[in-house]
Amino acid sequence: MDKAEYIKNLRKLLTEYNESEEDIQAAIKYADNMIDLNLPVIFDKAHFAALVGIELEGLTVMMANLEENYYRKAEIEKKNGGIRELLIPAMKLRLIQRWILKNILYELRISDQAMGFRKEHSIATNAKAHLGKKCVVNMDMKDFFPSITQEQVFRVFYYYGYTIEVSYILSRLCTYEGKVPQGAPTSPYLSNIICLKLDKRLYRVAEKYQAVYTRYADDLTFSSDYDIKNIVIPVKKIIEDEKFFINERKTRIQYNYQRQEVTGVVVSGDKIRVKKKYKKKIFQEIYYCKKYGLANHLQHIGCSKRFYKEHMYGKAYFVYMIEPDIGKELLRQLDKIEWEI
């Protein structure tokens, strides 16, 4: 955006509307600050509605009825069993959330320790940071997304210079019943922004223990060439102080004479690996699909997954990300399956 041209046009427009010089100067100062931060200038609800391509009345109705009309609930199985509830936004809302994500959230600062939901970072880069250490400590935050409130989201937008009205609009459109919904496109990156202070504090603790710290969403990992089991106590205190909660059942301390894992990836040894059991199961499923046919295999295992093909390719791509050679072979074998039932 050409700032000088924008400011010139803004002054001209406001003058035509007979705004006072004081109000014109305030608007120019506001716009100048947002442009310097590489953020879109948003003056009010009507302006935001125009930017995202929706009628003002439609935006007002949407904000008033988000929970009732603009989300649907879905359930998916967790890797370790149990059910995770997702809140999936309707297309009209999802498009607005993607606009907020692309134009605003991606421009806001997150920590170097945040490994999830950002370009050139992944489960693989998260795992590599802890490769070949003497001691690996895994901790997990409970009910991570719902622990982040609309008030916290509001404060993010307000901190970066948006008005109270605009900060409320943005925070309302990114939350559900006052919480960040798991399933909205804005939620993952918002969580990284909100956790900037948490990451800074945990990084400083890690330094004291001569340890490496990374966070992938709600998974916290610390590793060191020393025994750092005592790091759990100060970490827990900081997490609770930042209004999050530890899932005590998922806290693990792993030494180099054991199999060490980080977000499901084996990090003991000199290279990251996928668990043998995980790879073996994929190869077995492929074998049965090819031998007995897809329909018979799904019936035999009692599987009702509507997206079984996508599910299998997703698992293969996960392996490919960690172990490319084995991942390529899995993808090659999947391509040989007759997927049409």
Secondary structure, DSSP 8 states (H G I E B T S, - for coil): --HHHHHHHHHHHHHHTT--HHHHHHHHHHHHHHHHTT-----SHHHHHHHHT--HHHHHHHHHSHHHHSEEEEEEE-TTSSEEEEEEE-HHHHHHHHHHHHHTGGGS---TTB-SSSTT--HHHHHHTTTT-SEEEEEEBTTTGGGSBHHHHHHHHHHTT--HHHHHHHHHHT-BTTB--TTSTTHHHHHHHHTHHHHHHHHHHHHHTTEEEEEETTEEEEEESS--GGGHHHHHHHHHHTT--B-GGG-EEEETTS--EETTEE-SSSS-EE-HHHHHHHHHHHHHHHHH-HHHHHHHTT---TTHHHHHHHHHHHHHHH-HHHHHHHHHHHTTS----
